[in-house]
């Protein structure tokens, strides 16, 4: 059975549609993430997605083409570490159907199978129950707790560290 979601790298041509989706999803995103909401911040995001240390994926529903969400791999480290951080967020109107779980699963499989990474870590704010449930469902394990770990929306926020290794990955 084909996945309900397809992923591909974010391109400059996605700007207008992604900005509109992010603006329509503010209530869903806050306070968990603060994604780009204008062309200047989209260009900054796209510049960071250099394909080497950071990769941004857009996830779309296969049937409709609607944007499901964004999944990012960042701080990709090669050599003896072969690791990356993963961040993700969904779009309003697409929640509750397991589409982001599929999108994240596809990106994690890509990271292990295509990029040859060994470890993916997701840092999640403790109160973000949908995000915690997503990584649990996919087989990530909680490794720790980091107070005031990431600055989001101008505030330092606590995060739980969740990770999965290539040999643990359930396909």
Beta strands, then each sheet from edge to edge (+ up, - down):
strand 1: 5-9
strand 2: 55-61
strand 3: 67-77
strand 4: 83-90
strand 5: 119-124
strand 6: 141-152
strand 7: 155-165
sheet 1: 1+ 2- 3+ 4- 5- 7+ 6-
end
